[in-house]
Amino acid sequence: MVAAALLCAPVIALTIWLNVSAGGDDLVWLVLPVGVVYGAALTLLGLRLAAPRTAERLPEILTAVSKA
Protein backbone atom coordinates (compact mmCIF):
# COMPACT_ATOMS: atom_id res chain seq x y z
CA MET A 1 0.00 0.00 0.00
CA VAL A 2 2.91 2.30 0.67
CA ALA A 3 4.30 1.65 -2.81
CA ALA A 4 0.91 2.40 -4.38
CA ALA A 5 0.66 5.62 -2.39
CA LEU A 6 4.14 6.66 -3.51
CA LEU A 7 3.32 5.92 -7.15
CA CYS A 8 0.11 7.97 -6.91
CA ALA A 9 1.80 10.85 -5.09
CA PRO A 10 2.49 13.04 -8.17
CA VAL A 11 -1.16 13.06 -9.25
CA ILE A 12 -2.35 13.57 -5.68
CA ALA A 13 0.11 16.43 -5.23
CA LEU A 14 -1.10 18.03 -8.48
CA THR A 15 -4.70 17.76 -7.29
CA ILE A 16 -3.92 19.34 -3.93
CA TRP A 17 -1.79 22.09 -5.49
CA LEU A 18 -4.48 23.03 -8.00
CA ASN A 19 -7.19 23.13 -5.33
CA VAL A 20 -5.10 25.23 -2.92
CA SER A 21 -3.52 27.66 -5.38
CA ALA A 22 -5.26 30.92 -6.19
CA GLY A 23 -5.81 30.42 -9.93
CA GLY A 24 -5.93 26.64 -9.90
CA ASP A 25 -9.71 26.27 -9.95
CA ASP A 26 -9.78 26.78 -13.71
CA LEU A 27 -7.17 24.06 -14.27
CA VAL A 28 -8.53 21.31 -12.02
CA TRP A 29 -9.91 19.52 -15.09
CA LEU A 30 -6.30 18.80 -16.13
CA VAL A 31 -5.99 16.24 -13.32
CA LEU A 32 -8.11 13.72 -15.23
CA PRO A 33 -6.03 13.52 -18.45
CA VAL A 34 -2.78 13.79 -16.50
CA GLY A 35 -3.89 10.93 -14.26
CA VAL A 36 -4.88 8.76 -17.23
CA VAL A 37 -1.57 9.32 -19.03
CA TYR A 38 0.43 8.81 -15.83
CA GLY A 39 -1.45 5.60 -15.02
CA ALA A 40 -0.95 4.25 -18.54
CA ALA A 41 2.78 5.03 -18.35
CA LEU A 42 3.10 3.25 -15.01
CA THR A 43 1.19 0.26 -16.39
CA LEU A 44 3.47 -0.02 -19.42
CA LEU A 45 6.55 0.31 -17.23
CA GLY A 46 5.26 -2.39 -14.90
CA LEU A 47 4.56 -4.72 -17.79
CA ARG A 48 8.01 -4.15 -19.25
CA LEU A 49 9.56 -5.06 -15.91
CA ALA A 50 7.31 -8.02 -15.05
CA ALA A 51 6.83 -9.76 -18.43
CA PRO A 52 10.42 -11.01 -18.89
CA ARG A 53 10.55 -12.32 -15.32
CA THR A 54 7.25 -14.13 -15.75
CA ALA A 55 8.29 -15.57 -19.12
CA GLU A 56 11.45 -17.03 -17.56
CA ARG A 57 9.40 -18.76 -14.85
CA LEU A 58 6.63 -20.15 -17.08
CA PRO A 59 7.75 -23.81 -16.71
CA GLU A 60 7.75 -23.48 -12.90
CA ILE A 61 4.36 -21.78 -12.95
CA LEU A 62 2.91 -24.49 -15.19
CA THR A 63 4.22 -27.22 -12.88
CA ALA A 64 2.76 -25.53 -9.81
CA VAL A 65 -0.61 -24.92 -11.45
CA SER A 66 -1.02 -28.38 -12.99
CA LYS A 67 -0.43 -30.28 -9.74
CA ALA A 68 -3.64 -31.99 -8.71
All heavy atoms as a GROMACS GRO file, in nm:
protein
  490
    1MET      N    1   0.083  -0.119   0.000
    1MET     CA    2   0.000   0.000   0.000
    1MET      C    3   0.087   0.125   0.000
    1MET      O    4   0.049   0.224  -0.060
    1MET     CB    5  -0.092  -0.002   0.121
    1MET     CG    6  -0.204  -0.104   0.106
    1MET     SD    7  -0.330  -0.116   0.235
    1MET     CE    8  -0.285  -0.004   0.359
    2VAL      N    9   0.201   0.114   0.066
    2VAL     CA   10   0.292   0.230   0.067
    2VAL      C   11   0.345   0.256  -0.073
    2VAL      O   12   0.353   0.371  -0.117
    2VAL     CB   13   0.406   0.207   0.168
    2VAL    CG1   14   0.509   0.316   0.159
    2VAL    CG2   15   0.351   0.196   0.309
    3ALA      N   16   0.379   0.148  -0.145
    3ALA     CA   17   0.430   0.165  -0.281
    3ALA      C   18   0.323   0.227  -0.372
    3ALA      O   19   0.354   0.315  -0.454
    3ALA     CB   20   0.475   0.030  -0.337
    4ALA      N   21   0.199   0.183  -0.358
    4ALA     CA   22   0.091   0.240  -0.438
    4ALA      C   23   0.072   0.388  -0.406
    4ALA      O   24   0.050   0.470  -0.496
    4ALA     CB   25  -0.038   0.162  -0.414
    5ALA      N   26   0.080   0.422  -0.278
    5ALA     CA   27   0.066   0.562  -0.239
    5ALA      C   28   0.180   0.647  -0.296
    5ALA      O   29   0.158   0.760  -0.341
    5ALA     CB   30   0.062   0.574  -0.087
    6LEU      N   31   0.300   0.593  -0.296
    6LEU     CA   32   0.414   0.666  -0.351
    6LEU      C   33   0.401   0.684  -0.503
    6LEU      O   34   0.437   0.788  -0.557
    6LEU     CB   35   0.545   0.595  -0.318
    6LEU     CG   36   0.588   0.602  -0.172
    6LEU    CD1   37   0.713   0.516  -0.149
    6LEU    CD2   38   0.614   0.745  -0.130
    7LEU      N   39   0.350   0.581  -0.571
    7LEU     CA   40   0.332   0.592  -0.715
    7LEU      C   41   0.221   0.690  -0.752
    7LEU      O   42   0.227   0.754  -0.856
    7LEU     CB   43   0.303   0.454  -0.775
    7LEU     CG   44   0.419   0.356  -0.774
    7LEU    CD1   45   0.373   0.218  -0.820
    7LEU    CD2   46   0.533   0.406  -0.862
    8CYS      N   47   0.122   0.704  -0.666
    8CYS     CA   48   0.011   0.797  -0.690
    8CYS      C   49   0.042   0.938  -0.643
    8CYS      O   50  -0.033   1.031  -0.675
    8CYS     CB   51  -0.114   0.748  -0.620
    8CYS     SG   52  -0.180   0.597  -0.688
    9ALA      N   53   0.149   0.955  -0.570
    9ALA     CA   54   0.180   1.085  -0.509
    9ALA      C   55   0.187   1.202  -0.608
    9ALA      O   56   0.136   1.310  -0.576
    9ALA     CB   57   0.310   1.074  -0.429
   10PRO      N   58   0.246   1.187  -0.727
   10PRO     CA   59   0.249   1.304  -0.817
   10PRO      C   60   0.111   1.354  -0.857
   10PRO      O   61   0.087   1.475  -0.860
   10PRO     CB   62   0.326   1.253  -0.939
   10PRO     CG   63   0.408   1.140  -0.888
   10PRO     CD   64   0.328   1.077  -0.781
   11VAL      N   65   0.019   1.263  -0.885
   11VAL     CA   66  -0.116   1.306  -0.925
   11VAL      C   67  -0.191   1.363  -0.805
   11VAL      O   68  -0.263   1.463  -0.818
   11VAL     CB   69  -0.193   1.188  -0.988
   11VAL    CG1   70  -0.335   1.228  -1.023
   11VAL    CG2   71  -0.121   1.138  -1.112
   12ILE      N   72  -0.172   1.304  -0.689
   12ILE     CA   73  -0.235   1.357  -0.568
   12ILE      C   74  -0.181   1.496  -0.536
   12ILE      O   75  -0.256   1.587  -0.501
   12ILE     CB   76  -0.214   1.260  -0.450
   12ILE    CG1   77  -0.290   1.130  -0.476
   12ILE    CG2   78  -0.258   1.322  -0.319
   12ILE    CD1   79  -0.257   1.019  -0.379
   13ALA      N   80  -0.050   1.512  -0.550
   13ALA     CA   81   0.011   1.643  -0.524
   13ALA      C   82  -0.040   1.748  -0.622
   13ALA      O   83  -0.067   1.862  -0.583
   13ALA     CB   84   0.163   1.632  -0.532
   14LEU      N   85  -0.055   1.710  -0.748
   14LEU     CA   86  -0.110   1.803  -0.848
   14LEU      C   87  -0.252   1.843  -0.811
   14LEU      O   88  -0.289   1.961  -0.819
   14LEU     CB   89  -0.107   1.740  -0.987
   14LEU     CG   90  -0.170   1.821  -1.100
   14LEU    CD1   91  -0.093   1.950  -1.123
   14LEU    CD2   92  -0.179   1.739  -1.226
   15THR      N   93  -0.332   1.747  -0.768
   15THR     CA   94  -0.470   1.776  -0.729
   15THR      C   95  -0.475   1.874  -0.612
   15THR      O   96  -0.550   1.972  -0.614
   15THR     CB   97  -0.542   1.646  -0.690
   15THR    OG1   98  -0.534   1.555  -0.799
   15THR    CG2   99  -0.687   1.672  -0.656
   16ILE      N  100  -0.395   1.846  -0.511
   16ILE     CA  101  -0.392   1.934  -0.393
   16ILE      C  102  -0.343   2.073  -0.431
   16ILE      O  103  -0.400   2.174  -0.390
   16ILE     CB  104  -0.305   1.871  -0.283
   16ILE    CG1  105  -0.374   1.745  -0.230
   16ILE    CG2  106  -0.280   1.971  -0.170
   16ILE    CD1  107  -0.285   1.663  -0.138
   17TRP      N  108  -0.237   2.080  -0.511
   17TRP     CA  109  -0.179   2.209  -0.549
   17TRP      C  110  -0.279   2.292  -0.629
   17TRP      O  111  -0.292   2.413  -0.607
   17TRP     CB  112  -0.051   2.187  -0.629
   17TRP     CG  113   0.013   2.313  -0.672
   17TRP    CD1  114   0.073   2.406  -0.594
   17TRP    CD2  115   0.020   2.362  -0.806
   17TRP    NE1  116   0.119   2.510  -0.672
   17TRP    CE2  117   0.088   2.485  -0.802
   17TRP    CE3  118  -0.022   2.312  -0.929
   17TRP    CZ2  119   0.112   2.559  -0.917
   17TRP    CZ3  120   0.002   2.386  -1.043
   17TRP    CH2  121   0.069   2.508  -1.035
   18LEU      N  122  -0.352   2.227  -0.721
   18LEU     CA  123  -0.448   2.303  -0.800
   18LEU      C  124  -0.567   2.349  -0.717
   18LEU      O  125  -0.626   2.454  -0.744
   18LEU     CB  126  -0.498   2.218  -0.918
   18LEU     CG  127  -0.398   2.199  -1.032
   18LEU    CD1  128  -0.453   2.104  -1.135
   18LEU    CD2  129  -0.361   2.332  -1.095
   19ASN      N  130  -0.606   2.272  -0.616
   19ASN     CA  131  -0.719   2.312  -0.532
   19ASN      C  132  -0.681   2.419  -0.431
   19ASN      O  133  -0.766   2.496  -0.388
   19ASN     CB  134  -0.778   2.191  -0.461
   19ASN     CG  135  -0.865   2.109  -0.553
   19ASN    OD1  136  -0.950   2.164  -0.620
   19ASN    ND2  137  -0.840   1.981  -0.558
   20VAL      N  138  -0.554   2.426  -0.393
   20VAL     CA  139  -0.510   2.523  -0.292
   20VAL      C  140  -0.464   2.653  -0.356
   20VAL      O  141  -0.482   2.760  -0.298
   20VAL     CB  142  -0.398   2.461  -0.205
   20VAL    CG1  143  -0.338   2.563  -0.111
   20VAL    CG2  144  -0.452   2.343  -0.127
   21SER      N  145  -0.407   2.645  -0.476
   21SER     CA  146  -0.352   2.766  -0.538
   21SER      C  147  -0.464   2.862  -0.578
   21SER      O  148  -0.579   2.823  -0.598
   21SER     CB  149  -0.267   2.729  -0.661
   21SER     OG  150  -0.349   2.672  -0.759
   22ALA      N  151  -0.427   2.987  -0.594
   22ALA     CA  152  -0.526   3.092  -0.619
   22ALA      C  153  -0.595   3.076  -0.754
   22ALA      O  154  -0.716   3.086  -0.763
   22ALA     CB  155  -0.456   3.228  -0.612
   23GLY      N  156  -0.521   3.052  -0.860
   23GLY     CA  157  -0.581   3.042  -0.992
   23GLY      C  158  -0.598   2.900  -1.039
   23GLY      O  159  -0.622   2.875  -1.157
   24GLY      N  160  -0.589   2.804  -0.950
   24GLY     CA  161  -0.593   2.664  -0.990
   24GLY      C  162  -0.730   2.608  -1.017
   24GLY      O  163  -0.744   2.501  -1.075
   25ASP      N  164  -0.834   2.680  -0.976
   25ASP     CA  165  -0.970   2.628  -0.995
   25ASP      C  166  -1.005   2.607  -1.143
   25ASP      O  167  -1.082   2.518  -1.177
   25ASP     CB  168  -1.072   2.720  -0.931
   25ASP     CG  169  -1.066   2.718  -0.780
   25ASP    OD1  170  -1.014   2.618  -0.725
   25ASP    OD2  171  -1.112   2.814  -0.717
   26ASP      N  172  -0.949   2.690  -1.227
   26ASP     CA  173  -0.978   2.678  -1.370
   26ASP      C  174  -0.904   2.560  -1.434
   26ASP      O  175  -0.942   2.514  -1.541
   26ASP     CB  176  -0.938   2.806  -1.444
   26ASP     CG  177  -1.018   2.926  -1.396
   26ASP    OD1  178  -1.132   2.904  -1.348
   26ASP    OD2  179  -0.969   3.038  -1.407
   27LEU      N  180  -0.800   2.512  -1.368
   27LEU     CA  181  -0.717   2.406  -1.426
   27LEU      C  182  -0.737   2.270  -1.362
   27LEU      O  183  -0.667   2.174  -1.396
   27LEU     CB  184  -0.569   2.445  -1.416
   27LEU     CG  185  -0.528   2.574  -1.487
   27LEU    CD1  186  -0.384   2.606  -1.458
   27LEU    CD2  187  -0.551   2.561  -1.636
   28VAL      N  188  -0.832   2.258  -1.271
   28VAL     CA  189  -0.853   2.131  -1.202
   28VAL      C  190  -0.890   2.019  -1.299
   28VAL      O  191  -0.857   1.904  -1.278
   28VAL     CB  192  -0.961   2.146  -1.092
   28VAL    CG1  193  -0.998   2.014  -1.030
   28VAL    CG2  194  -0.912   2.241  -0.985
   29TRP      N  195  -0.952   2.052  -1.410
   29TRP     CA  196  -0.991   1.952  -1.509
   29TRP      C  197  -0.870   1.880  -1.567
   29TRP      O  198  -0.882   1.769  -1.619
   29TRP     CB  199  -1.073   2.015  -1.621
   29TRP     CG  200  -0.998   2.115  -1.702
   29TRP    CD1  201  -0.987   2.248  -1.677
   29TRP    CD2  202  -0.921   2.089  -1.818
   29TRP    NE1  203  -0.908   2.307  -1.772
   29TRP    CE2  204  -0.865   2.211  -1.860
   29TRP    CE3  205  -0.893   1.975  -1.892
   29TRP    CZ2  206  -0.784   2.221  -1.972
   29TRP    CZ3  207  -0.811   1.985  -2.003
   29TRP    CH2  208  -0.758   2.108  -2.042
   30LEU      N  209  -0.751   1.942  -1.559
   30LEU     CA  210  -0.630   1.880  -1.613
   30LEU      C  211  -0.589   1.754  -1.536
   30LEU      O  212  -0.514   1.672  -1.587
   30LEU     CB  213  -0.514   1.980  -1.610
   30LEU     CG  214  -0.514   2.086  -1.717
   30LEU    CD1  215  -0.401   2.185  -1.693
   30LEU    CD2  216  -0.500   2.023  -1.852
   31VAL      N  217  -0.638   1.739  -1.413
   31VAL     CA  218  -0.599   1.624  -1.332
   31VAL      C  219  -0.644   1.494  -1.399
   31VAL      O  220  -0.573   1.395  -1.396
   31VAL     CB  221  -0.656   1.636  -1.189
   31VAL    CG1  222  -0.632   1.511  -1.109
   31VAL    CG2  223  -0.597   1.756  -1.119
   32LEU      N  224  -0.760   1.493  -1.461
   32LEU     CA  225  -0.811   1.372  -1.523
   32LEU      C  226  -0.722   1.323  -1.638
   32LEU      O  227  -0.676   1.208  -1.634
   32LEU     CB  228  -0.955   1.392  -1.571
   32LEU     CG  229  -1.020   1.270  -1.635
   32LEU    CD1  230  -1.033   1.157  -1.535
   32LEU    CD2  231  -1.155   1.306  -1.692
   33PRO      N  232  -0.690   1.403  -1.739
   33PRO     CA  233  -0.603   1.352  -1.845
   33PRO      C  234  -0.462   1.323  -1.796
   33PRO      O  235  -0.399   1.227  -1.841
   33PRO     CB  236  -0.605   1.461  -1.952
   33PRO     CG  237  -0.664   1.580  -1.889
   33PRO     CD  238  -0.743   1.536  -1.772
   34VAL      N  239  -0.412   1.404  -1.704
   34VAL     CA  240  -0.278   1.379  -1.650
   34VAL      C  241  -0.276   1.245  -1.576
   34VAL      O  242  -0.184   1.165  -1.591
   34VAL     CB  243  -0.233   1.494  -1.557
   34VAL    CG1  244  -0.110   1.456  -1.477
   34VAL    CG2  245  -0.206   1.619  -1.639
   35GLY      N  246  -0.380   1.219  -1.499
   35GLY     CA  247  -0.389   1.092  -1.426
   35GLY      C  248  -0.398   0.973  -1.519
   35GLY      O  249  -0.337   0.868  -1.494
   36VAL      N  250  -0.473   0.986  -1.627
   36VAL     CA  251  -0.488   0.876  -1.723
   36VAL      C  252  -0.354   0.847  -1.791
   36VAL      O  253  -0.313   0.731  -1.802
   36VAL     CB  254  -0.597   0.910  -1.827
   36VAL    CG1  255  -0.595   0.811  -1.942
   36VAL    CG2  256  -0.733   0.911  -1.761
   37VAL      N  257  -0.286   0.951  -1.836
   37VAL     CA  258  -0.157   0.932  -1.903
   37VAL      C  259  -0.053   0.877  -1.805
   37VAL      O  260   0.023   0.785  -1.839
   37VAL     CB  261  -0.108   1.065  -1.966
   37VAL    CG1  262   0.034   1.054  -2.016
   37VAL    CG2  263  -0.203   1.105  -2.078
   38TYR      N  264  -0.052   0.928  -1.684
   38TYR     CA  265   0.043   0.881  -1.583
   38TYR      C  266   0.016   0.734  -1.548
   38TYR      O  267   0.108   0.654  -1.538
   38TYR     CB  268   0.033   0.970  -1.459
   38TYR     CG  269   0.131   0.936  -1.350
   38TYR    CD1  270   0.266   0.964  -1.366
   38TYR    CD2  271   0.089   0.876  -1.232
   38TYR    CE1  272   0.357   0.932  -1.266
   38TYR    CE2  273   0.179   0.845  -1.132
   38TYR     CZ  274   0.313   0.872  -1.150
   38TYR     OH  275   0.402   0.841  -1.051
   39GLY      N  276  -0.110   0.699  -1.532
   39GLY     CA  277  -0.145   0.560  -1.502
   39GLY      C  278  -0.108   0.466  -1.615
   39GLY      O  279  -0.059   0.355  -1.592
   40ALA      N  280  -0.131   0.508  -1.738
   40ALA     CA  281  -0.094   0.425  -1.854
   40ALA      C  282   0.057   0.407  -1.861
   40ALA      O  283   0.106   0.297  -1.890
   40ALA     CB  284  -0.147   0.488  -1.982
   41ALA      N  285   0.131   0.514  -1.833
   41ALA     CA  286   0.278   0.503  -1.835
   41ALA      C  287   0.328   0.408  -1.727
   41ALA      O  288   0.418   0.326  -1.751
   41ALA     CB  289   0.340   0.642  -1.818
   42LEU      N  290   0.271   0.416  -1.608
   42LEU     CA  291   0.310   0.325  -1.501
   42LEU      C  292   0.274   0.181  -1.535
   42LEU      O  293   0.350   0.088  -1.503
   42LEU     CB  294   0.244   0.365  -1.369
   42LEU     CG  295   0.304   0.486  -1.299
   42LEU    CD1  296   0.228   0.514  -1.169
   42LEU    CD2  297   0.451   0.465  -1.268
   43THR      N  298   0.159   0.160  -1.599
   43THR     CA  299   0.119   0.026  -1.639
   43THR      C  300   0.215  -0.032  -1.741
   43THR      O  301   0.258  -0.148  -1.729
   43THR     CB  302  -0.023   0.029  -1.698
   43THR    OG1  303  -0.112   0.080  -1.600
   43THR    CG2  304  -0.068  -0.109  -1.741
   44LEU      N  305   0.252   0.046  -1.841
   44LEU     CA  306   0.347  -0.002  -1.942
   44LEU      C  307   0.483  -0.031  -1.880
   44LEU      O  308   0.547  -0.130  -1.914
   44LEU     CB  309   0.360   0.099  -2.055
   44LEU     CG  310   0.237   0.112  -2.144
   44LEU    CD1  311   0.256   0.224  -2.245
   44LEU    CD2  312   0.208  -0.019  -2.215
   45LEU      N  313   0.527   0.053  -1.790
   45LEU     CA  314   0.655   0.031  -1.723
   45LEU      C  315   0.650  -0.097  -1.640
   45LEU      O  316   0.743  -0.178  -1.642
   45LEU     CB  317   0.690   0.150  -1.634
   45LEU     CG  318   0.821   0.138  -1.555
   45LEU    CD1  319   0.940   0.133  -1.650
   45LEU    CD2  320   0.834   0.254  -1.459
   46GLY      N  321   0.541  -0.118  -1.569
   46GLY     CA  322   0.526  -0.239  -1.490
   46GLY      C  323   0.525  -0.364  -1.575
   46GLY      O  324   0.585  -0.467  -1.539
   47LEU      N  325   0.457  -0.357  -1.689
   47LEU     CA  326   0.456  -0.472  -1.779
   47LEU      C  327   0.594  -0.500  -1.838
   47LEU      O  328   0.634  -0.616  -1.852
   47LEU     CB  329   0.355  -0.450  -1.892
   47LEU     CG  330   0.209  -0.465  -1.854
   47LEU    CD1  331   0.119  -0.424  -1.970
   47LEU    CD2  332   0.180  -0.609  -1.814
   48ARG      N  333   0.666  -0.396  -1.871
   48ARG     CA  334   0.801  -0.415  -1.925
   48ARG      C  335   0.894  -0.478  -1.822
   48ARG      O  336   0.985  -0.552  -1.857
   48ARG     CB  337   0.860  -0.283  -1.972
   48ARG     CG  338   0.804  -0.236  -2.101
   48ARG     CD  339   0.897  -0.130  -2.162
   48ARG     NE  340   0.848  -0.092  -2.291
   48ARG     CZ  341   0.902  -0.135  -2.405
   48ARG    NH1  342   1.003  -0.216  -2.402
   48ARG    NH2  343   0.852  -0.094  -2.519
   49LEU      N  344   0.872  -0.448  -1.696
   49LEU     CA  345   0.956  -0.506  -1.591
   49LEU      C  346   0.911  -0.648  -1.555
   49LEU      O  347   0.994  -0.735  -1.527
   49LEU     CB  348   0.953  -0.417  -1.467
   49LEU     CG  349   1.018  -0.281  -1.479
   49LEU    CD1  350   0.994  -0.200  -1.352
   49LEU    CD2  351   1.166  -0.295  -1.506
   50ALA      N  352   0.782  -0.674  -1.554
   50ALA     CA  353   0.731  -0.802  -1.505
   50ALA      C  354   0.726  -0.910  -1.613
   50ALA      O  355   0.743  -1.028  -1.581
   50ALA     CB  356   0.592  -0.783  -1.447
   51ALA      N  357   0.701  -0.875  -1.737
   51ALA     CA  358   0.683  -0.976  -1.843
   51ALA      C  359   0.806  -1.065  -1.862
   51ALA      O  360   0.790  -1.187  -1.869
   51ALA     CB  361   0.644  -0.908  -1.973
   52PRO      N  362   0.928  -1.012  -1.870
   52PRO     CA  363   1.042  -1.101  -1.889
   52PRO      C  364   1.063  -1.195  -1.770
   52PRO      O  365   1.096  -1.312  -1.788
   52PRO     CB  366   1.162  -1.007  -1.903
   52PRO     CG  367   1.104  -0.877  -1.944
   52PRO     CD  368   0.969  -0.871  -1.882
   53ARG      N  369   1.040  -1.147  -1.650
   53ARG     CA  370   1.055  -1.232  -1.532
   53ARG      C  371   0.952  -1.343  -1.532
   53ARG      O  372   0.982  -1.457  -1.495
   53ARG     CB  373   1.044  -1.148  -1.405
   53ARG     CG  374   1.158  -1.052  -1.388
   53ARG     CD  375   1.143  -0.972  -1.262
   53ARG     NE  376   1.251  -0.875  -1.251
   53ARG     CZ  377   1.266  -0.794  -1.151
   53ARG    NH1  378   1.180  -0.795  -1.051
   53ARG    NH2  379   1.366  -0.709  -1.148
   54THR      N  380   0.830  -1.311  -1.570
   54THR     CA  381   0.725  -1.413  -1.575
   54THR      C  382   0.753  -1.514  -1.686
   54THR      O  383   0.733  -1.633  -1.667
   54THR     CB  384   0.588  -1.347  -1.597
   54THR    OG1  385   0.568  -1.250  -1.494
   54THR    CG2  386   0.476  -1.447  -1.595
   55ALA      N  387   0.800  -1.467  -1.800
   55ALA     CA  388   0.829  -1.557  -1.912
   55ALA      C  389   0.940  -1.656  -1.875
   55ALA      O  390   0.936  -1.772  -1.917
   55ALA     CB  391   0.868  -1.477  -2.035
   56GLU      N  392   1.037  -1.613  -1.798
   56GLU     CA  393   1.145  -1.703  -1.756
   56GLU      C  394   1.094  -1.812  -1.662
   56GLU      O  395   1.147  -1.922  -1.660
   56GLU     CB  396   1.255  -1.624  -1.684
   56GLU     CG  397   1.334  -1.534  -1.774
   56GLU     CD  398   1.432  -1.446  -1.697
   56GLU    OE1  399   1.437  -1.456  -1.573
   56GLU    OE2  400   1.501  -1.366  -1.762
   57ARG      N  401   0.991  -1.782  -1.585
   57ARG     CA  402   0.940  -1.876  -1.485
   57ARG      C  403   0.817  -1.953  -1.531
   57ARG      O  404   0.753  -2.021  -1.452
   57ARG     CB  405   0.907  -1.800  -1.357
   57ARG     CG  406   1.031  -1.732  -1.297
   57ARG     CD  407   1.004  -1.676  -1.164
   57ARG     NE  408   0.976  -1.786  -1.072
   57ARG     CZ  409   0.917  -1.770  -0.955
   57ARG    NH1  410   0.879  -1.652  -0.916
   57ARG    NH2  411   0.894  -1.874  -0.878
   58LEU      N  412   0.782  -1.946  -1.660
   58LEU     CA  413   0.663  -2.015  -1.708
   58LEU      C  414   0.664  -2.166  -1.681
   58LEU      O  415   0.561  -2.221  -1.642
   58LEU     CB  416   0.641  -1.986  -1.857
   58LEU     CG  417   0.575  -1.852  -1.887
   58LEU    CD1  418   0.562  -1.832  -2.037
   58LEU    CD2  419   0.440  -1.842  -1.823
   59PRO      N  420   0.777  -2.237  -1.702
   59PRO     CA  421   0.775  -2.381  -1.671
   59PRO      C  422   0.744  -2.408  -1.523
   59PRO      O  423   0.670  -2.501  -1.490
   59PRO     CB  424   0.914  -2.428  -1.710
   59PRO     CG  425   0.963  -2.330  -1.808
   59PRO     CD  426   0.902  -2.199  -1.770
   60GLU      N  427   0.801  -2.329  -1.434
   60GLU     CA  428   0.774  -2.348  -1.290
   60GLU      C  429   0.628  -2.317  -1.258
   60GLU      O  430   0.566  -2.388  -1.178
   60GLU     CB  431   0.864  -2.255  -1.207
   60GLU     CG  432   1.012  -2.281  -1.223
   60GLU     CD  433   1.095  -2.172  -1.159
   60GLU    OE1  434   1.045  -2.105  -1.066
   60GLU    OE2  435   1.210  -2.154  -1.202
   61ILE      N  436   0.575  -2.214  -1.318
   61ILE     CA  437   0.436  -2.178  -1.295
   61ILE      C  438   0.344  -2.288  -1.346
   61ILE      O  439   0.248  -2.326  -1.277
   61ILE     CB  440   0.403  -2.041  -1.360
   61ILE    CG1  441   0.483  -1.930  -1.294
   61ILE    CG2  442   0.254  -2.012  -1.355
   61ILE    CD1  443   0.478  -1.798  -1.366
   62LEU      N  444   0.373  -2.342  -1.465
   62LEU     CA  445   0.291  -2.449  -1.519
   62LEU      C  446   0.294  -2.573  -1.430
   62LEU      O  447   0.192  -2.635  -1.406
   62LEU     CB  448   0.338  -2.484  -1.660
   62LEU     CG  449   0.264  -2.598  -1.730
   62LEU    CD1  450   0.117  -2.562  -1.749
   62LEU    CD2  451   0.328  -2.631  -1.862
   63THR      N  452   0.411  -2.607  -1.377
   63THR     CA  453   0.422  -2.722  -1.288
   63THR      C  454   0.341  -2.700  -1.161
   63THR      O  455   0.271  -2.790  -1.115
   63THR     CB  456   0.571  -2.746  -1.252
   63THR    OG1  457   0.645  -2.764  -1.372
   63THR    CG2  458   0.585  -2.867  -1.163
   64ALA      N  459   0.350  -2.582  -1.105
   64ALA     CA  460   0.276  -2.553  -0.981
   64ALA      C  461   0.125  -2.552  -1.003
   64ALA      O  462   0.048  -2.598  -0.920
   64ALA     CB  463   0.321  -2.420  -0.924
   65VAL      N  464   0.082  -2.502  -1.117
   65VAL     CA  465  -0.061  -2.492  -1.145
   65VAL      C  466  -0.121  -2.628  -1.182
   65VAL      O  467  -0.235  -2.660  -1.147
   65VAL     CB  468  -0.087  -2.389  -1.258
   65VAL    CG1  469  -0.229  -2.393  -1.307
   65VAL    CG2  470  -0.051  -2.251  -1.211
   66SER      N  471  -0.045  -2.712  -1.252
   66SER     CA  472  -0.102  -2.838  -1.299
   66SER      C  473  -0.096  -2.951  -1.198
   66SER      O  474  -0.141  -3.059  -1.224
   66SER     CB  475  -0.036  -2.881  -1.430
   66SER     OG  476   0.104  -2.872  -1.421
   67LYS      N  477  -0.040  -2.927  -1.079
   67LYS     CA  478  -0.043  -3.028  -0.974
   67LYS      C  479  -0.186  -3.049  -0.926
   67LYS      O  480  -0.258  -2.953  -0.900
   67LYS     CB  481   0.044  -2.988  -0.854
   67LYS     CG  482   0.192  -2.997  -0.882
   67LYS     CD  483   0.270  -2.963  -0.759
   67LYS     CE  484   0.419  -2.967  -0.790
   67LYS     NZ  485   0.499  -2.930  -0.674
   68ALA      N  486  -0.225  -3.173  -0.914
   68ALA     CA  487  -0.364  -3.199  -0.871
   68ALA      C  488  -0.375  -3.227  -0.723
   68ALA      O  489  -0.296  -3.259  -0.650
   68ALA     CB  490  -0.421  -3.315  -0.948
   0.00000   0.00000   0.00000
